Amino acid sequence: MAKMKVMSVVGARPNFMKVAPIVSTIRQHNFWKSTCAHGKSTAEECPRIEHVLVHTGQHYDKLMSDSFFADLKLPEPDIHLGVGSGSHAAQTAEIMRKFEPVLVQERPDVLVLVGDVNSSLACALVACKVSFDSKGSRPLIAHVEAGLRSFDRSMPEEINRIITDQLSDLLFVTEESGIRNLAQEGVRAEKVHFVGNTMIDSLLACKEKAQVSTILDDLGLRIARGDNGSGHHVVPYALLTLHRPSNVDHRDTFLNIMEGLEELVKEVPVVFPAHPRTQKRITEFGLEGKFEWSLVRHEAAGIGAVRRCGAIRITEPLGYLDFLCLMSKATLVVTDSGGIQEETTCLGVPCVTVRENTERPVTIAVGTNILAGVTKEGIRAAIRGQLTSKPTARAPELWDGRSAERILDAIIREVQARRAVSNGTAAAACGRVGPTNETGSGAHRRGEQARIP
């Protein structure tokens, strides 16, 4: 079978964790094909995959981007658009303008978009309108993390999700709420695949490696046990992340959240790896005095101890492995991030989400997450509840580290079917990545059975 070209697009750090398992699975697929190439019918039927990684530069910090790529074993992007920041309209337009000639030149069979960032929306708009030839051919658009809905259209991400899903040919769903949401929006069931969560694929692949991070020592959160200094233990601490414009761009809202954290701050040290936009707002609002600042990347010179209670300690954003280590050992995580709601559920760490809604209800239904809202009273109550009654959690369905394999299975089958229709032949059935075809097929059928007819 002719070679297949797959193009993946990333634009912001959460995209890296979502696309890394797909890149790794493509690499494994090609290795398996090369080792089975002689005399194996399945190897002949399954195409070798050329992968092209595009970084739009929507959010780009060279040092942090390099750190994430190294931690996740991602290759350097093949193409960097260098878009940079801007208003939603300006950024989306610039991504579209720069991405179109790349798409036309590369002519991929499949365009893989992950998450709900402006890059995904912009590239979906380009791909659905492009025409490679007189027949009007274009790439299949595959959306990873489809179907999530907060039902709050004041969130830019919600608009991105809805439109990207409507334009996509393959919709890969992380939880059953996504299946229901897409069905209610009129998306045909055959386009929807319940595959699990590639962000959790990354977490499970890196969890053990993250434990050798020195971040706990750098922060003074791991101390010697006993008079002779033998053994170590981790002191209780909380981890805080805030970055959503609705929370950090308005001084009154930001202050309200800080007041909601006052009881927690008196009880345990709070570590806050602050997003650059959040750091900027703290300075603009004149709130520097409410924090302890340690804006030195620990790789270079150490951050310093944060064992003292009574203040929130701000650090620079951390690399993936350092942050994963810090999150996995935390007594409590307070966040407004969607991805962290999922990661804490997988890790079994109590999570308080400082938002009025979530597009990830499975993290509440079976996970460790609770919605606090943004009032100080609601935040205090949620924190008290999480600290006094440790939540129990189980892994959501198909969050088993094999989501990327299911995604690649579906992509290969869809491309084969499309080519078969074009050639007027019957589509060949291609097994999943690796030599154990039965296991892969069974796992994918399980996802298919969860679809809503």
N, C-alpha and C positions, 0 to 999 in steps of 0.2 A: 504494500500500500504506500502511496506517496507520502512524503514527509508532511507533518502538520506544524503550523506555526501558531504559537500562543503568545499573546502580548498581555502582560500584567501592568497595572498602573498603581503607583503609590504616590501619596502627596503629603502625608503627615505621619507622625510616629506610630499611632495605633495601626495604621495600614501595614507597617512592617511586620508586626506580629501575626497579622491575618494572612499575609501573602507568603511568608517564609515557608510554612509547611507545604504550600502548593509548589513552590520552587524546588523544595527538597524532593517532593514526590515525583515531579517531572524528571529530576536527575536520576532517581531510582528506577523509574520506568525506562529511561534510555539505557541505563546500565544493564537492566534485566534483558532488554531487547537485544543488546549487543552480545550478551553471554548465551542467549537462546537463539541466535540468528541462524544457526546451521541445522536444518532439518526440522525445525519446529514450526508447525502451521500457525500457531497463535502468534509467534513472533513475526511471521510474514503478514498476518492480518492486521496487527497493531502497528500504527505508524511511529516512526521516530519523531520526537517533538523538539522543534526549535523554539526556545523561549527567549522573549525579548522583554526586559524589565525597563519600564519608563518611570522616572521620578519627575513629577511636575514641578517640584520646588515650592509647593503651596506653603508649607512650613519647613524652613530649612535652617539648621544650625549645623555647620560642618562637623564640629567636634562631637555633638550628641548624635548626629546622623551616622557618623563613622562608628561610634560606639555601638549603636543598635545593630548596624549591619554586621559588625564583628561578632557580637553576642549571639545573633540569630543565624550566623553563617550564611548571610545573604551575599550574593555576588555584587560587585559594583554595578550600578545601573548602566544599562547599555546606552540609554539616552536620558539626558537631563534637560528639562525645558527651562529651568531657572526662572519661574514665574514670580516668586516672591509674594509678599503680602499685599493687601489692598482691600477695598470694599468687596462685598459679595459679588456685586455686578461686575466690577472691574476685574476681579480675580477670575471669575468664571469665564468672562469673555476672553481674557488673555490666555487662559489654558486652552480654550477652544481654538483660538487663532494659532497657537503654537503646536497644538496636537494634530490638527488636520493634516498638514503636510507629512508629518511623521507616519500617520496611519496610512495615508495614500502610498507612501514610499515602501513601507514594510508589508502591507497587505496581509495581515494575519488572518488565519481562519477563525480565531476566537480572541475576543477582548475580555479579559478578566478584570472586573472592578470590585473593590472591597470597601465595605463600610458606607458611611453617609457623609463624606466630606465633599467639598465643592469639586474636587478633582474627579470624583466618580460621576457626578451629575454632568459636568462639562464634557467628559470623554464619551459618556453615553449619548449625549446630544449629537456630538460629531459622528459617532459610529452609526447611529440609526439613520442618518441622512446621507452618508457617504455612498458613492457608487464607484466600484473599482473597474467596471467595464460596461459595455453596451447592454448587458443583461441586468444591470443594476445590482450586481452581487456586492455584498458587504460582509463584515465579520459577524459571527454570532456574538451576542453580548451576554456575558455571564456575570450575574451579580451575587457576590458572596456576602452573606449576612442580610439576605432579603427578608421582607415581610415584617420587620420590627416597626412598631408604631407606638408613639407616646400619646397620639391623638391631640397634640398641642402644636398647632400650625404657626405659633409664634416662634417656635424653634426652627432656625434655618436648616438644621439637620433633618427635621421631619419632612420638609419640602423636598430635600435632596433624596430621601428614601422613597417617597411616593413616586416621584417622576422617574428615578432610575429604575425602579421596579416595573413601571409601566412600559419602559422602553426596552427591557431585557428579554432575551429569548430563553435563558436558563436562570432560574431563581433558586439559589441555594439557601435553605432555611436552617437556622440554628435551634429553634424551639417551636413547639406546636402552636403557640400563639401566632407565629408568622404564617403558618398554613391557613389558619382561620382568617387572618387579616387579608391575605391575598385573595382568598375565595370570595370574601365580601366585596372586594374591589373589582371583581370580575376577571381576575387572572385565570387562564385556563389551567386546570389541574395538571395536565401533562407537562407543563413548563416548570412546575414546582418540585423541588427535590429536598427532602428532609435529610440532611447529611451530618448534622452536628456543628461543632464550633471550631474553626481553625485557630482562633486565639487560644483556645484550650489545648489544641494540638501543640502550639508553641510552649505553653506553660508546662505541660507534662514532659515535653522533650527537654526542657531546660531546668526543671525544678531541682534535680539533684545537683547539677552544675552550679546553680545559684547559691547553694549552701556553702560553697567555699569562698564566697565573696567576703571581703574584709569590712564591709560597710558597718556592721554592728560594732566591730572594734573601733573603727574610725569615729563613730558617733558616741563611743563610751557606753554602749548599751549591752555589751557582753563583758562581764567582770569575773574575776577569779573567785572561786568558792573555797572557803576554808582558810585557816591560818597559814598553811603551808603553800597556798596559792594553787593547789591541785584542783583541776577541773574548772569549768566555767559555767555560768548560767546567764540567761538573758533577762534583764530587768523588764518589768511591764512598761509598755509605752504604747502610744497611739500614733497612727499615721494619718496625715491630713493631705488631701489634694483638692484644690479649687481652681477652676479655669473657665467655667462657662460665663459668657458675657452677662447673662441675666443675674449672676451672683456677684461678679467682681467689678462690673462696670458702673455700678450705682453705689454711691458711698453709704447710703442708709441701709441698703440690703446687706452690704458687706459688713457693716458694723453690727447689724442684727445677728448675722451668723457668728461673728466673733464673740458676741455676748452669750450666744447659745453654747459656746465652747468653754466658757469660764469655769464651770464646775469640773469639766474633764481636765483642764489645764492644771487645776489645783491638786488633782489626784495622781496623774501620771505625766511624764514628759510627752510632749507632742512634737513630732518631726514633720516638717512641711516642705517637701521639695517643690518649690514654687515655680509655676509656669511663668515665662517671661512677661506675658501680659498681666499676670497677677502682681508680679513685682512692680511693674510700671504703675499699676493702679494704687498700690499701697503707698508709693512715693507721692503720686499726684494727690491722694486724699490726705496726706500728712499723717499717716498711721504707722510710720516706722517705729515709733516708741512702743507699740504694742507687741513687737516681736524682738527676738534675738536673731541677729543676722550672722550667717556664716557662709558667705557666697564665694567659697573657694572649692573648686572641684577636688574631691577627696583623692583622686588619682595623683594629683600634683602635689598637694601639701597638707592633706588632712583637714578634716572638718572641725574636730574638737568635740569634747564631751557634751551631751545634752541630758545627763541624768537628772539635773535639777528640775523640779516642777515649778510651776508659776509663770511660765512663758512658753510661747510657741517658737520653736527654733526653725528658721528658714534656711534651707540649703538650695544650691543650684539644682536643676533637674538632674536626675540620675540615669545611668545606663540601665538597660533592661534587666540584666542579671542582678545588679545591686538593688534595684527597686523590687524585683521579685523576692529577693532574700528578705528585705525590710518588710514587705507586705506579709510574707508567710509567717513571720515571727511576731507580728503585731498583736497586741491584746484587742485592739479595735481599729477599724479603718473608717474615717469620715471622708466622704467624697461627693463630687457631683459628676463623676465620670461613669459612662455606661460600661466600658470595658472592665473597669475595676469591680463593678457589681458582679460581673461574671467570674472574674478571677478569684475574688474572695469566696464566692460560693464554691468554686472548685477546691480551694484551699481549706475550707471550713472555718474561715476567719470572720467574726461578726463585722457587719458593715452597716453604717448609717448613711443613707443617701440624702443629701441636702438638695432636694428637688420636690416639686409637687406631684410629679408623675415619673413613670419609667417605661421605656419601650422594651424592657426585659423582665416581664412579670414572672418568669420561671425562677428568677433569683429570689423572689419573695415567696412563691408558692412552695418550692422545695429547697431553697437555698438559705443563706445566712443574712440576707438583705432586709432592711426595713426603710420605708420612706418616712422622712422627718418633716418635710416641708422646709420653709426658709424662715419661719418665725423662731425667735430665741426659745420660746416655751416648747415648741414642737421638737426642736433640736435637743434641748435638755432632757425632755421626756424619753426621746428615742435612745439617747446615749445611756440614760439610767437603765432603761429596759434591756438593752443589749449587754450591759455590764453585769446586771444582777441575774439574768436568766440566759445562760449561754445557749444560743440557738443551735439546733441540730440541723444537719443538712445531708442530702444525698446528691450524688452526681446526676444532673439532668440527663435525659435519654440521649444517647449517642455522643455524649461529651467524653469520649474514650480515647482521644488521640489519633483517630483514624479518619477524621472528616475530610482531609485533603485527598485521601485515596478515593473516597466516594465521589468527590468532586471531579477528579480526573477521569474516573470511570464514566461518569455521565457525559463529560465533555467529549471523550473519545467516541462514545456511542452516537452522540448527536452529530458530530462531524462525519462519521461513517454513514449515518442515515442520510445526511444532506448530500454527500457525494454520490451515494447510491441512487438517489432520486435524480440527481443531475446526469448520472451516467446511464440511467435506466436499468440498474441492476439491483439485486437484493443486497441489503446491508449485511456485512459480516459481523458476527458477535465477537466482541473483544473482551477478554477477561481483564480483571483489574491488575494494578501494578504488582509485580512479583510473581513467583512461580505458583502460589497457592490460589488457583482460580476459584475454587469452591468457596473459600472463606470470604473472598471479596464479593462474589455474587450474592451470597447470603446476606452480607451486611447491607448491600445496596437495596435488596428486596425489602429488608426491614424498613428502610427509609421510605420506600415506595408505598408500603402498606399503611404508613402513617398519613398519607395524603388524604385530603378531603375530596371526594369524588365530585 
